[in-house]
């Protein structure tokens, strides 16, 4: 019941009091009028949302930063009564910088609305029986992550606004917004150290993705090595023979410790180096630059048919085992979409816990804004154990830190460890796509 309904009830009581005290026909007419309006408004309000349903359809529940997410909504009036007006209020959590909604009705009933953020809210007026309202909501995705689509609240009521009514449609979906990727001109991925191109004609318990041939079954071979089609054709057990992969794995290790990351207050900034005609904005945060750099490196490495994995200790331990192909790129981007730097584990502790399990000769790309001296010795120790470290530093001085990455990058370069430095307001293709050096620091300054 609204404030107007309370006032109308007070007037009804006043007219009934006047009718009781005076008996005049004027108070009788007013009492009948007020009572009739209240009854009609209450009945109208009761049926204002009856027979309404909302359908939301999207092509895919996966988008990417910089791309436009679009969904189509249809409000259906399945009742025999017309709807004077219906307000659709969307409570999606997807942020955005621009969106538009367009409704297409019948017989000239159409409208257009623009607003900030993804809001599929609208007001449908003059909805006839058995009529559908169709509109489209579009949003430029500006933040990576997992976002909620819905729920939706339908609001209606009577023409006098006496008894507003609401109905919650609890249907919810999850939209995954992947981090942006930039095509890098180059990145220092060393060649593998393992021999390849020749089948190992000897008994081995190592199973690799590369099957080089078949041989007779030997006692001790596991069942997953048996080639059942050849066994059935030859009438005896035949085992598959494997060869070592000459291309070593590439691991991307992200620093998810909350204390080493910084941010600068302000709006999103354009990220130079995206696709032609595409403007990608990033928040001024070391976390977002680190994730965008990891996504771009994964795109570059997987494009060269190298098995790539992901490891990070953020709000939880995130691991994607190394594999090849476009499906692996999607798995890595999906893991990066939900990665948050809210962990407490130091990056050097991550090295001690995880890298002993890495195969010898693997390439380890370390992404961090941590420029402490202990990282230098940790990478040297990693190289001594047979791994190939690559440092990708996020320049902390660009985000308000008094410490610069210049000293650490120079020390790593002098030690023969490849270094890349991502700078704020500098395209990733122009920063991590080229070797770090004094000229880059001078140009960025």
Secondary structure, DSSP 8 states (H G I E B T S, - for coil): --HHHHHHHHHHHHHHHHHHHH--HHHHHHHHHHHHHHHHHHHHHHTTTTTEEEEEEES-SEEETTSEEEEEEEEEE-SSS-EEEEEEEE------S-EEEEEE-STT-EEEEEESSS---EEEEEE-TT-EEEEEEEEE--S-EEEEE--EEEEE--TTSSS-EEEEE---EEEEEE------S--------S--SS---S------S-EEEEEE--TT--GGGB-HHHHHHHTS-EEEEE---SS--EEEEE--BGGG--B-SS--EEETTSSTT--EEE-SBHHHHHHHHHHHHHHHHHTTT--EEEEEESSSEEEEEEE-SHHHHHHHHHHHHT----B---HHHHHHHHGGGS-TT-EEEEEES---HHHHHHHHHHHHTT-EEEEEEE-GGGGT-S--SHHHHHHHHHTT--EEEE-TTS-HHHHTTS---HHHHHHH-
